[in-house]
Amino acid sequence: MAATQEKATHPDPPSCDVVGAKGAVQEWVPVADERRAAAPLVEAVGKLIAPAEDVRDPPAKPSSKAIPIVMRAQTSHPLDPLSAAEILVAVATVRAAGATPEVRDGMRFIEVVLLEPEKNVVALADAYFFPPFQPSLLPRTKGGPVILEVHAATRGGHHRGKVISSEVVLVVQPSMDAMEYAECEAAVKSHPPFIEAMRKRGVEDMDLVMVDAWCVGYYSDADGPNRRLAKPLIFCRTESDCPMENGYARPVEGIHVLVDIRNNVIIEFEDRKLVPLPPADPLRNYTPGETRGGIDRSDVKPLQILQPEGPSFRVNGYFVQWQKWNFRIGFTPREGLVIHSVAYVDGSRGRRPIAHRLSFVEMVVPYGDPNEPHYRKNAFDAGEDGLGRNAHSLKKGCDCLGYIKYFDAHFTNYTGGVETIENCVCLHEEDHGILWKHQDWRTGLAEARRSRRLSASFICTVANYEYGFFWHFYQDGKIEAEVKLTGILSLGALGPGESRKYGTTIAPGLYAPVHQHFFVARMDMAVDCKPNEAFNQVVEVNVKVEETGLHNIHNNAFYAEEKLLRSELQAMRDCNPSSARHWIVRNTRTVNRTGLPAGYKLMPGPNCLPLAGPEAKFLRRAAFLKHNLWVTSYKHDEMYPGGEFPNQNPRINEGLATWVKKNRCLEETNIVLWYVFGVTHIPRLEDWPVMPVERIGFMLMPHGFFNCSPSVDVPPSPSVAEEEESVAPKLVPSVPLAKL
């Protein structure tokens, strides 16, 4: 059975907006009246959505020989992403459950997502390479006065097309949708007071105006989820006949606009300060030379990646095999790319699991300028917008090189139709320099191997910024998580002779505020764990300097000290480069040839913590940024560090910071790592007009997982082997050899 989860919203009674198989109904409820209004709201749902059927599996019919009948093996794995057809089934199922035509026609769908099976069930499916059941899909209905989550069966079996259950979610707002962005822009540009304000700034043509809808966050009760709000940022291009002009080069400041995007009306407007538009910057554009008034380089020769025998990886549906690695590709509207069931085939030891699920579950971009409107720029790009929903269709030869396998992504749009991003996920091999090398100085003989990695990636655009998310798999057993940041700076306008210490002046009348980018990787680990095993724990390793004395008479001694993280509250940790701090997830029941536990090490890269004060408003919703590492015991519904609905969330510390208060034991359990990593961006002139890529990430490295280097069996490069066969070996005495 497969169920779908949808979230729906309700713009005007009795209509309701739906995202997946959950639907939202009735009027908005103020936060203060939540408890009092809960009962009538739940009752009202029954009038809008038909009650869920009591769906039960049919009893198995025993055979005459007392052998139970086995259902026919399914062709899809429980973690396969939803197909376009399955999404349509989910939407139709939820719509059909509407009590009246008005309810059915008024539904709005935010997302339809796969309800992933429990971890132990997936492990069994992976172990036998076929699913023993059909997965569940969750259609969700978000964004109205209430959010109704509906579970509907959409994949196979006699339950297909039936509502399984429904639940009202009170006082929340779902993520924003592309249609809402467009409607918000149209509403602002057609608002007469706004048109007049732009005339004061010398702009008559509204086609030049760009309106980027930003979520309002939560700063006071006025931002509460009883209304669905956007506080747009405004920009203005200079040329109407140049669609590729960089419109972000002319921010419009001094205009306050607040939009009710549920009803698509302007509820607050004020032209507070007449800030002159920055003059057109001649260096603002980034298109090819002839279109930007410049000249492109002429000395760049072609660089081709050729694989005449094809790639080394194999793909069966969403199952990927590359050398000794295997895993599954997944995709969600919120997280984008998801890597499932990561394992390494280790010779006679067979398939050894490493991680159950890897993904980027949230990112937060807080700005450091206290002035209007920049202090409100604290985007939760996954929870408020959706990384997967804003993904690109990738181009061969630019975004990816070589022999490429693409995966399409399907998701619902606001009206319940299916949107498909073709070539959304890219899978390809890359040369990565030297893997290992040694030359014997006595003989002059050398052995060297080239490194190759398999990369799975996607790229998304959130307003002005681009983010590339990558998972790299290496021949020596490493897994690298990498984020590449590029795109266009979010700028502010300066008055004549004005400067701001909270940013960098980029051009006359233009400055780029300082800001930070934070990413949260959720890693559901399963190091050497077979199905139904939970034998992992986490140790922290710090390098200590030995005290001067009997054991350190030469003052050179240092050593690595391990500390077991026994509980969730004890496992709230920060990076410490001065002690080379890292963490190891190890299996308590599996040892290597030295008798020590097999493990995988989380090795941090460059990192930072929030530079905002402890009372900063955005930290109410982003308490998870206060530490670089959190460790929890696996729970199926603990997926997002800021809770499922961070948009306009009035509740303090929802999500990860609340879950760890249970202080669950971590000494031997299903371990989930939440690694928070970030970069502090002090803009440079060289970041304009488009930023060169900045990279940030971390490594998962085997630590006692193998008995020796797993890359020692990588063969020499074919070209090197051919040269050695065709040319007789010659000893060329080196200087040390001559002396010897």
N, C-alpha and C positions, 0 to 999 in steps of 0.2 A: 504494500500500500504506500502511496506517496501522498503526502499532504502538503498544502501550500500555505504559507503564512502571508496574509495581506494586512495592510494598515490603511484605514480609510478615514476621511474627514467629512464634515458635513457643513457646506457653505451656508445654506439657508434651509430651515426646516421645511418639509421633511426630507430633504435630500441628504446624502451622506457620501463622504470621500473615502476611497478605499486604496490601500497599498497592499497588494498581495491578497492574502485571505483574511486579513483582519480589517474590520470596518469601523468607522467612527460615526457617532450619531448625536443628535439633539443639540441644545444650545450650549454655549461656552459657560463654564462654571468658575466663578471667582475662587481663588485659592482659599480665602478665609471660609468659604461656604462648602468646602470640599466634602466634609463628612456628612453635613446635613443634606447635601444634594445628591449624595452617592446613591441612596436607595431609589429615589424616583428616576434617576438617570438610568440605572440598570433596568428598572421596570420598562422605561421608555424604549430601550433597545429591543425588547420583545415585540414592540409594535412595528419596528422598522425592519428587523432581520428575523426571518423565520427561525424558530428554535432548531438547534442542532439535532440531527437525527442520532439515535442510539445505534451506532454502526458496530457490528460485531462480526468477527470472522466466522464463516460457516464451519460447522463441526466436521472434522476429518472423517472420511468414510473408510473404515478398516477393510482391507482386502480379505478375500476368502481364505488366504493362507496366513493370516495374522501378521502380515507385513504392512506397516503403515504406508499409505500412498504419499509419495514425495511430490510436491508441486513442481511444475516444469521450471527449470533454471531460467532466471531472468537474464536478459541481454545487457542490462545496464547496471552499473555499480551504484551503491547507495549514495556515493558522493558526487556522481556526475552532475554537472550544473543543469539547471532547468532548460529544456528546449523551448523554442518559441511556441510550439503546440501546447506544451504543458502549462506555460504561462497563460495562454488563452483559455485553457480548461479551468485554471484557477479563477481567472477573472469572471468567466461565465458562471462558475459555480457560486461565487459570492453574489453576483448580480441576481441570479435566479433565486437566492435566498431572501432578497428584498421583499418586504411585505406588500409594497404598493409600486405602481409604475413610477411614481414620483421619486421614491427612494432609489429604485434601480437606476433611473436616468440621472440622478444627482450624485451618484457615487464618484469619488475621485481617488485614484490609486497612486500611492507613493512608491511602494515597492512590493514585489513578489519574490520571496526568497525561499531557498531550500531549508526545510527543517532537518538539520543534520542528525543522524542517529547518534545514540550514545557511543562513547569512545570504545567500550568493550565490544559492541556489535560491529563497529567498523573494523576493529582488529581481527575479528573472526572472518569477516568478508575478505579482508586482505590475505589472511592466512590460507584461505581456500580458493582465492581468486575468482569468486563469484558471490553475488549478494544472496543471502538466505531469505531476504525479504525485500519489499519495495520501500524506499525511503519516504519520509514525510515532507510535505511542502507547506510553507506557512504563508498564506496571503495576509497582508496587513493593511489595515485601513487607518490612515493617519490624517491629522491636520484639521479636523473640524472641532467642534466644541468638546467632543470626547473622541477618543480613539478606540475603535473596536477591532480587536484582533480575532480573525476567523481562521480556523484550520480546515482546509479542504483537501480531499484526496484527489490527486491529479495524475498519478502514474500507475497504470495497470490495475488489474483486479476488479472485483465487482463493486468496490467502494468508489471507483473513479467518478468524479463529478458530484460527490456528496459532501456536504458540510459536516465536519467531524465535531467541532466545538467552536465556541465564540466567547470572547471576554472583553469587557469594557475596561479601558485604561483611562483614568481620570487625570485631569490637570497636566497635560503634556502637549508638546508641539513636535511634530515630525520634521524631518529635513525638508528643505525647499526643493522645488522642482523647476526644470528648465522653462516650462510653460509659465510658471509664476514669475520667473525672471523677466520674461518677455512682456507679460501683462503689467508688471510693475513699471517697467521702462515706459510702456505706452501710456499708462495712467499719469505718470509724472510729466511726460512731454506734452500731454494734452491739457494739463492743469493751467487755467488762465493766469493765476498769480505767478506760476513758475515761468510761463512764457514772458511775462512782463519783467521778471527779475533777470532773465537772460537778455532781454532787450537793453536793460540798463548796463549790461556788460558788453554790449555791441554785437550780440548774436541774434539774428532774425531767423535763420534757417534751423529749424528743430531737427533736421536730418543730420546736422553736425553733432548733436548732443548724444552722449553716451551715458546711460544710467545703469550702474552696477548695484543690484539689490544685495545688501548685506543683512544678515540676521542681527537683531538688536542686542543679543546677549541677554544678560540680566543684571541691571544696576539698581532697580527699585521695583516696588509693586506695580508701577506703571508699565513695566516690561513683562509682566506675568503672562502665563500661557492662556489666560482667558481670551486673549486676542492673538491673532496671527500677524506678526509685525515684521516690517523691513525698514531699515534706515539706509537709504541708498547713498552711494558716493557718485559724484557727477563729474564728467569730463567733457571736453569739447574739441573736436577736430577743427582744422583750419580749411581743408579742401573737401568739398562735397564730391568731387570726381575722382578721389583717390581712396578706394576702399581699404588699401593696405597702410594708410597713414597711421602712425602711432598716436592714437587719440589720448593715451594716458599721459602724454607730454603736456597737456593743458588741463590740470585739475581746476574745478570750479568750487570755490570756497565761500563761506559766509551764508549759504542757503541751508536752512534746516527743513528737512522733509521727513515725515513719518507716514508710512503706507500700511493700511490694513489690507494685506494681500489675500485674505480670505474673501473679502467683499470687493477688493480691487478699487479702493477709494483712498484719497489723501485725507488723513484725519488731523494732521498738523502741518502747517507751512508757515515759515517765517524767513524773510530776507533780513538776516541779522546784521550783516556787515558787507559793504561793497568792497570786495577784494578784487583788484584788477586781474584779468586773465593774464597768465604769463605770455610773453611774446613767443611767436613760433620759433622753436629751436631748429636751426638748420641741420643739426646732428640727431634729430629725433627719430629718423626712420632707419629700418634695418633690412629693407628689401634689397634685391640685387642692384649692383652699382648704377646702371643706367636709370633705374626708377627712383633712386634716392639722391641723384645728383652727384654720385661719386664714381670711382673706378674700382673694379674688383681685381684681385691679384691675378697675374698671368703666368706664374711660375709653379702652379700646382699640377703635378702630373697624376694620371690615373693610378689608383691603388685598388687592385682587384683581389677579392677573396675567392679562391677556387677550391672546390671539393669534387674532383672528377669522378670519384667513386661514391659520391653521396655522403651524407652525414653518418656519424658513429652512433647516433641515437635512433631509437625505434619508438613509434607512437601507435598505440592501439586505443582508439577513442580518446580518453583523457589520461590514459596510463602511459607513463614515460619510462623508458629504460635507456640508460646511458652508461656504458662500461659497467661498473659495479653498483651504480646508483639506480634506484627506482622510486617513483613517487607519482602522485596524481595532481592534475591541474584542476583548480576550481576557480570560481569567480562569483563575487556578490556585488550588488549595487553600492554597498557601503564601503567595503574593504578593497574592492578590486580583486587583484590576483590573490588566490589562496593556494598554498602548497599542502597537500594532504599525504599522510602515510609515507613519510620519508624513511627509506631503509637502504642498507648497504649489504651486498652479497659478499660474504667474507669466506670464500673457499669452502672448506669442509664444515665450517660453522653455519653455513647457509645464510638465509636472509635475517639480518639483524636490524630491528627497528631502531630509529633514532628520535623521530618526532612524529606526533600524531597530526599536528596542524600548525602551520606557520602563516602569519599574515600581519599586515599593518592595520591596526584597528582604530587608531585615532591620530590626528595631528592638530596642533594648536599653534597659531601664529600671533603672539601678543606684540603690540607696538609700544615703543617707549616714549612717545611724545604725549605730554599731558594735555595738549591743546585739542580743541574741537576741530575736526571730527575724529582725530587719530586715536584718542584714548579709548574709543569704542571699537577699534579694529583689533579684535581678538577672535579670529575665525577658528572654528572647529571644523576643519574641512572635510573630515569623514562623517561626523555625526550631524552636521548642519547642512552639508551639501552632497556628500557621497563621492568617494574617490572613484569607484567603478562607474558611477553614473556619468562622470565627467571625463571618462577615458577617451583616447583618440583611436582612430583607425590608422595603424602604422604603415609606413611606406618602406618598401625594400630599397636598400641602397642608401638610406638616410638614417632612419631610426635603427635599423638592423642591417648587418652585412652577412654575406655567405649564404649557405643553404638554410632556409628558414621554414619552420613549421608555425603556421598561424592558427590561433583559436578565435572563433567569433564569440561575442558576448550578447546575451539577450536579456532584456529587462522591460518592465512595463512603463508606459508613459502615464501622464496624469489622467487621461480619459480611459485607461484600461487597454489601449492598444499595445502592440509589441514593438519595441525599438531594437534594432540589431546593429551592433558595432562590428563591422567586418574587420578581420585582422587585428583584433584588439590585444591579444596576448601574443608575444613573440618568443619563440624558443629557437635558440641557435647556439652553435659552438664558437668559441673565440680562442685564438692563440693568446697566451698570457706570459710570454717571455720564458725565462729559465725556470724549470721545475726543481732541478738539483744538478750539481756539478762538482767534480773533484778531479784534480790533476796530481798525479804522483810526481813529485819534484825530482825523484831519483831516476825514474825511467822516462819521464816526459809524457807518459800515456795518460789519457784523460777519458772520463766518462761524463756525459752530459745528457740531459733530457729536456725537451721542450714541455712547457706546461700548457694544458688545454683546460678550459672550463666550459660548462654548460650553463647558459643563462636563460632564465625565464623572467619576462618583464612586461610592464605596461606603463603608459605615460598618460597623465591627465592634466587638464588645464582648469584651474580654479580662478576665474576672473583674470588677473594680470600675470599670475605665476604659473609655471609648469613644474611638475614633479614627475620624475621617472623612478619607478620602484622596481628593484632587481633582486632576484635570488640567484646567486652563483654557486654552482657545485664544482668542486675541484677533485683532481685525481688523487690527492693526498688525504682525502677524507674531510676536508674543510667545507663549510657552508658559509657563504658571505651574504649578509643583508646590506644592501646599498641603496641610498636615495640620492638622486641627482637633481639639484635645484637649478632652474634657469627661468627664463621669462623676463618680465618687465617690472621694474620697481614701482611700488605704490607711492606716488609723490604727493607733495603738498605745495601750495602756492605761497609766495613771499611778496610782501609789499615792497615798494621802492626803498632801497637801502636797508631792508630788514634781513636779519639772519636768525637762525635757530640753533641752539646748542644741542638740541635733541635730534639732529640729523646732519646730512652732508649736502652742501649746495652743489647741484648738478649742472645748472645752467641759469642764466638770468631769470629771476622770478621763480625758480624751481628748486626744491630740496627733497631729499629722500630721508624719511624718518628712520631712526635706528629701530631694529626689531629682532625678534628671535623666532626660530622655527623649531618646534618640538614634534617628534614622531614617537609613537608607541608601537613596539613590535610585541605581539602576543605569541608565545611559543609554548604550545602544549606538548611537553616532552614525553618520550617513551623509550628511554635509553635501555636497550637490550630487554625490553619488556614484551613478553608474549601475551596473547589475548587473556584478559582478565587478571593480568599481573599489575601490581602497583608497588614496585620495589625501588623507587627513585628517592634520592635526597639531594640536598644542595649544601656544598661546603664553600666557604669564602676563604680565599688564599691571599695573604699579605706577606710581603717580603720584610723581614725584620733584620736590623743590624745587631749583631752580637755585641753584648756589653764588653767593654774592655776588661780584661782580666785573664784568668788562667786559660779560658777557652778561646781567647782572642788576643794573644800576646803581640801579634803583628798588626792589629787593628784593621784587618781586611775581611773579617768573617761576616757573612750574612746568610740567611736561610729563609725558606718558605714555610710559613706557619698556617695550618688549616684550622678553621673553626666551623663546626656544624651549625647550620641555621635550623634550629629546632622548631620554631613556630612562626606564624605569619607576621606577628608584630616584631619579632626579632629579625625578620628577613626584609625589612625596609632599609635599603642600603644605598650608598652613594659611591660614585667612582672616586678613586684616589690614585692618581698617577705616581705620586711620590713613593707609594708602597707597591706599585705594580699590581694593584688589586684586580682580581678576577674571580669568577665563580665557576664551580664544576658541578654539573649534574651527574651523579654516579649511581650505578646500580648496586644495591646492597647485597645481591645474591650472585653476581657474576664477577669473576676475577680474571686478570690477565696472567701471563706466565710468571710474573714476579709475586703473585698472590695478592695484588692490590686491586681494588674495585675498578671495573671498566667505567669510563665516564666521558663526557663531552664538556668542553670548557667554553664559557661565554667570555670572550675577550673584547673589552670595550675599545672603541675608537675614540677620537676627539669628542668631548662632551661638555655640557654646561648645565646649569640649573637656572630657574627663572630669576631675572634681575628685578622683578617687581617686588614691592613691599608685601609683607605677609597678609595685609588687609586688602590687597588688590581684589576688585570685584570679580575678575575673571577666574581667580583661584577658587572661588566658591564652587565653580563647576569643574575646575581642573586641579583638584587637590592631588591627583596622581602625578603632577609635575614636580611635586616637592621632593621626590626621591628618584634616583636613576634606576633602581631595581626594586621590584616587588615580586614576591613569590607567594602563590596561593595553592591550596589543594584543589584539584580539578572539580568543578561543578558545571553541569551542562549549560546552565543559563547565565553564567558569569562570562560575558563576551566582550563588553565594551567598558573601558576604564572610567568613563564619565557617566555610565548608565546608558540605557537604550535611547533616551530622548534628551540630549544635552541642550537642544534649542530652547531658549527662553526658560531654562530650568531654574525654578526658585529654590530648590532643595539644596542644602549645603552638603558638600562631600559625598554626593551620591556616587555609587559605583565602587571602585577599587578601595578607596579610603574607608568605606563602610564595611566592605566584605572582610577586610583583614581584622576588623575588631572581633570577629569570631575567634581569632587566634588559634586556628586549627593546627594540629600537629603536622610537621613536615618531615619527621624522621624517617618515614618509609611510606610513601603515598604516590598518587598521581600528581606530578609536579607541573605547574604552569608558571613560566617566567614571563614577566611583564617588564621589558627593558625600554626605558625612556631615554632617548638621546636627542641632542639638539645642537644648534649652531647659533651664535650671536652674530648678526649681520650688521656691520658698520659699513654702509654703502660707500663705494668708491666711484670716482669719475669713470673708471674702466668698466663699471657695471652698466653703463648707459651707452646706447639706447636699449640693448638687450644684454642680459647677464651671461657671461661665460659660465659653464656648468661648475657648480661647487658640489663636492661629494662628501657624504657623511654616512657612517654605518658601523658595523661590528662584525665579529667572526664567531662562528661556532666551530671549535677545533677538537679533534679527538684527543683525549687525555687518558692514556692507558687503555683506550678502547681496543687498539690493535697491539699485537705482540712485537711489531716492528713497523717501519715505514710502509704504509700501504702503496706507496708510489714507486717502490723499488722495482716492481715488475713492469713499469711503463717501458715499451720498446724504444730503441733509438729512432730518431727521425729517418724516414726512408732515404732521403737524400744523403744523409751521413753514412748509412749502412752501404749504399751503393758505392760511395767513394772509397770506403774501406775495402770493399771487395775488388774494386778495379785497380787500386793502387797498393803495391806491396808496402807493408809497414816499414817505416824508416825511423830510426832513433835519431832525433836531432838534439845533440847535447845542449842542454841549457847551461847557464852560467853556474848554478849550483852543482849540476852533474859534472861539468868540467873540473870543478874544484875537487869533487869527490874522487 
